[in-house]
């Protein structure tokens, strides 16, 4: 196999998509274990996640030592996905792409839009299918053949059996599948390695045991044919056009980025595109830090403010500084958890926690689960009017009262739901929508321009 072992310099490299028959079959554990096992062999591994997930990429980053990228056939264009994949993989030996839900599950039932299968076809890479074999034997072959034949354009290169009861169980499935599709591994049941979950997904990396990835890597190394998997995924390294991006129009402006255990949901491209538009991102923790000096804007992403409500409420100094910055006309953009933080209170478990008070409304938890892909049209506010962008909603909180606040987003979901969103006070914009800036590059440009105007004033 013509793969590098750490240099990423060879023209060929290997890519696999770790897909599942459905959610909960062990895709994330397989992905993390595979990344860990490959790194142990000396490979430079670039991780990716299909879909709008924020938590799995955080685990990927911990396992690989590299920033994980989201690939999404609904939010982003074909070209944007291909460029992101090629750029991030340019110096890697292996790319490991974790799928979303089941292999063919996406934004609609009539096509594979937004699915793992769509992304595998866009990138021209093979799929390794993970199945939960705990409650089946020969029937697993029917399931595997059904997935292999459902869409002939999706290349199924192999199967990994998860939760097998032992070698006899695994051999029965191998006999049933015969030679039609390679069974590249059979993982035994290990209840202690099941990652815990909460209302928005898996626990965060700092909440799992420090040796978790090491144990997964050992499990994969023992029970998966890694060389066969790499051979199946070998392809020419993708290239990308060298785009000439215009230089930022003016001096760089410092933008404070809230980043800690409470606020950690950011697309890597969003921060990079802000920087490319002329920003100097400066990270700070609303849990424990003061506001950074000399900032001309703030970006407060999503996360779990509800898990840290008491500590956030105790940091009066940073909340007061944020409130003063907003009152002085400082540009602030906040998403989901950031919206909750900028509200005046969070009602949680019978208690009311005082937050920043930039907005004249509160939020509460738990609310009903809201989960959807969305397209927005800006009607004014921080980004200006007439911009179309895509993103997603994923939250368990809700408004405690009907907000009497200007709204500057028209929101349309893939299921046809329409609403007004994007709450604006002065130069502060907060929304439950997580926007992917690569779907509309003018948004980071507009935000940086507002920050520059504020600085010059």
N, C-alpha and C positions, 0 to 999 in steps of 0.2 A: 504494500500500500504506500503510495507516495504522499504521506502526511508528514508535516513537520512535527517536531517535539519541543515546541516552545518558541520557535522563531516566527511562525506564521508566514514564512517567506515562500513556500511552495505554491505553484500555480493551482494545484488540486488541494481540496480540503473536503471534509465530510460534514454533512448536515442531516439531522434527523428531526422529524416531528414526533413528539410523544403525545399520542392521541388516546382517547378512551371511548368505550362504548357509551358511557354516560358519566355524569358527574359522580364523584365519590369512589371511583375505581382505583385511585392511587396515582394519578398523573403527576401530581406535585412531588410526592415522595420518590417516584421513579426518576423524575427529572433531577431532583436534588442529589439523589444517590448516583445517578449517571454522571452529573457534573463533577461530583466529588471523586468518583472512581477515575474519570478521565484526567483530572488534575493530578491525581496520585501517580498516574503514568507519565506525567510531564507535559500534557497537552495544555495549550491556551484555549480556553472554552468561552465562547460568547453566547450568553443566554438570551432568549426572547420569550415573550408571552403573547399568544393570540387572544385578542379581546381587550376590553377596557379595564382589566384587573390591575389594582395597585399593590396588593399584598403579596401575591406570588412573586412578582419581580424583586421585591425586597429580600425574599428568601433566596432567589437566584443570585442576587448580588453578594449575599453573604457566602454562598457556596462557591461562586466563581471568582470573586474578587474584581468583577467587572460590572458596570451598570447594565441592567437588563432593559431591553427595549420592547415596547408594545407594538404589535403588528395587528392591524384591524381593517378588514375589507369593507366595513360599513363606514367607519369614521374617516378613513383615509383613502386616497386614490391608489390605484394600482402602482403608479409611478412612485408615489411617496413611500409605499411599503417596500418596493424593490430597492429604492435608494437607501432607506434606513437599514435594511438587511445587509446590503453590500458595504456600506460605509462602516457599520459596526463590526462586520466580519473581516474587514480588510487585513487585520493583523492577527487573526485567530487561526488555530488549527482545526477546531471543530465548532460548529454552531448547533446548539440544542434548543429546539423550539417547543415550548409546552403549549398544548392545545387548550381549548375552552370547551366545557360541557362535553357532549358526545361529538364524535368526529364530524357529523353532518348537521349539527345543531347551529343555527345562526339567528338572524334577525327576522326570518319569515319561513313559512312552511313550503312555499312554492319554489324556492331556490336555495342554494347554499351560501347566499350572501351573508358575510360576517362570520362564517364558520371556519373551523380548522381545515376542512377539506378545501375550501376556496383558497385559503392562504397557501396550502401545500401546492396547489396547482399554479397559483400566481408565481411562486418562487421556483417551481419545478423540482421540489424536493420530495423524498419518500416519507411514508408514514409508518411508524411503529405503533401498533395498536395494543393498548393495555386492556385486558379483560379481568373482571373479578370472577375467578373460577371456583370460589368457595362453595357454591351450591349447585355445581353441574359437573358433568364428566363428558360423555360423548356429545351432549347437546352443545358444548362449547364449540365444536366443529361447525355446527349449523350456524351458530352466531358469527363465527369468524368468516365463513364462506358468504354469509349474507352481507357483511360489511365489505368484503373484497369485491363482490359483484354488483353492489348497489350503484356505483359510479366508476366505470372502467377508466376514466381519466384520472382518478385518484389512485396513485400507486402505493399499494400496501406491500411494504418490503419485509414485514415480519411481525410477530406477535410476542408479547410478554404476558405470561399467565401470572396473575397476582393471587395471593391468599390460597395457594394450593395446600392440600392436606398432607402431602408427602410425595415421595418419588413415584409410588404406585399410581396415585391420582394424576400426577403430571404425565406419566407414561401413557395412561389411558387416553388423555386428550391428544398427545402427540400421535398416537396410533390412529385416532379418529381423523385428525387433520391430514395425516399421511405426509406426502411430499409437496402438497399444493402450495403451502405457505410456510416459510420457516418459523419454527417456534424458537425464538432466540433466548428465552429464559423462563424459568418457573420460580417464583418467589414464595417462600413459605409464609404462613401466617405468623406475624410478630406483633401482637396487640400493643406492646409497649412502645412501638414506633409509629402508632397512629397519632397524627398531629391534632391537637385540640382546636376547636372552632368556637366562634362567637357570632354575633348577629350580622356582621359584614364579611365573614369569611374566616380564614385561618388566623390563629394567634400570630402576633408579629415576631420577627426573628429574635428580639431580645427576651421574649417570653418562653422560648423553648430551650431545652438543655443544650449546653455548649457542645456536647459531643454528638448531637443528633445527626448532623450531616456525615460525620465520620462513621457512625454506625450504619447509616444508609449506604454509604459508599462501599463499606465492607460487604454488606448484603448483596449489592449489585455485582461487585467483583466476584463473589462466590457463585452466583446463580444466573448470571447473564453472559452470553457470548459477546463480549464487548468488541472483539476484533471483527466478528461477523456483522455486528451492527454498524461499525465504521465502514466496513466494505460495502454494505448495502447502501450507505448514504454518501458514497464518494461521488463528487462532481466537480466540474470546473469552478474555480473561485469566481463569483459574480463581479462584474465591473460596474462602475457608476460614472455618469458624466461629470466632468469637473465644472460645476456651475460657478459662474462669476457672480458672487453676491456683492451688491453695492456696499461700500463702506458706510458705517453709521453716520447719519447726518448731524454732526455736532459732537461735543464732548461726551464722554461716558458719564452716566448717572448711577449713583449707588441705590440699589433697590434691596430693601431688607426682605429676606425670605424666611418665614416662620418654619422652622424644621426641628422637630424633636419627636418624642414618643406620642405626643398628642396631635401633631400636624406632620404627616409623612406621606401624603398621597399626592405625588407630582409625577407627571410625564417627564421623562428626561429631556425630550425635545422642547417642552415648554420653557424650561430654564435655559437651554442652549439657544433657543430662538430669541429669548429676551436678551441674552448676551450678544447674539449676532445683530440685534437691533440697536445696540449701544448701551446696554445695561451692564453694571458690575454687581452681580448678585452677592449679597452679604447675608449669610445664614445667622439666625439667632433663635433662642429657645424661649417662647412665651412662658414656659414652666419655670425658668430659673434665671433668665438674662434680662438686662435692661434693653431698651431699644438701641440699635446701633447708632453711632454718631453720624451726622451729616448724610442721612438718607433722603432721597427725593421721591421715594415711593415704597409701598409695601405690597407683598404678595403673600397671602395666607391661604394655604391649600387645605385640602380635606384631611381627615384622620379620625381620631377618637377623642375629641375633647370631653366627651361624657365619662370616659374612664379616668380622667385626670381633673375633673371639675373642681375639686377642693383645692388642689395645688394651683390651678390656673387662677381661681378666685383669690388666692392668697397673694399673688404677685401683683399687688395694687400699682406698683411703680410702672411696670410696662403697660398695663391697661390704661393708666392715666396718660402716659406718653402717647399711646396710640390714639386715644380720644382727642388729645390736644393737637396731634398731627392732623387728624381728620378735620377738626374745627378750623385749622389754619389753611385748609384747602389742599392738604397733601393727598395725592392719588393713592388709593388703596383698592386692590382687587382681591376678593376672597371667594372661595368655593366651598360649599357644603359645610364641613366642620368649621371653616373660616367664617362662614355666615353665622353659625351658632355663636362663635366667639365674639363677633362684633355686635350681637344683639344685647339687650340690657340684662336678660336673665336666662338661665337654663333651669327648667323644672325637671327634677330627676328624683325618683324614689321618695316622693313626698317632701323634698327639700327644694329650695330655690337658691341657686348660686348666682351671685352678681358677676356679670361679665363686663365687656368694654362699654356698652351703652352708646355705641355710635349710632345704632338704629333704634327707633322708638318701639320696638316689638321684642318679644321674647320667643324662645323655642322650648319645646318639651320633648321628653322621651319617656317611654317609647311611643312612636307613632306607627302607622301602618308602613310596611315595606314598600318603597317606591323604587322600581327598577325598570329602566327603559333607555334605548338609544333615542337621541333627540337631535333635531336640527334647529338652530336658532337664527333669527334675523334681528339685527340690532336696530333699534328705532331712535337711538340717541345715547346719552350718558357718556361714560368714561371712554368708550371705544368709538363713539360717533355712530351715525346712522348708516344703514345700507350695507352692512356686512353680514354674510352668511357663513356660519360655522357649524361644526358637528361635535357632539360629545355624548355624555351619558348621565343618567340620574341613578343614584344608588344610595339611599339613606333610610334611616329608621326614625328620624326626628321629624317634627312638624312645627308649624307656626302655632304659638300659644294663643294668638289673636289675629284677626284679619289686619294685615299691615296697611296703614294709610301712607304709603310711600310710593314715590314715582317708580315706574317699572319701564325697563328699556330693552327687554327681550320679548319677541314673539316666539313661542316654543311649540314645535310640532313633533310628536313621537312617531315611531314607526308604526304604531297601531292606530294612528289617526287622531290621538288626543291633542287638543290645543289649549294653551294657557299663556298668561302673561307672567313673566319672570324677570329677573335681573333688577334687584332693588337698589335704588340710587339715592344717596344723600350727599349733596355737594360733589366732591370728586371721589366718593367712595361707592364702589359697585360690589355687591355680594349676590351670589346665586347658588342654588342647589346644583346647577349644571356644572359638570366637570368638562370644560372645553379642551379639545386637543388643538393646540395652536397650529399644528401642521395642516389642519383642515382649512385654516384661514390665516396666512402669514401676516396680514395687515393688522391683526389684533395685537400681537406683541409690539409691532411698530407704533401703533396708536398709543399703547400704554406708555412706552418709553418716551414718546413725544410729549405726553401729558406730564410725565415726571420732569422732563427737561424744561418745559414751560414753567412748572412750579419752582424749579431750582433757579431759573433766571429771574423770576419775579421776587 
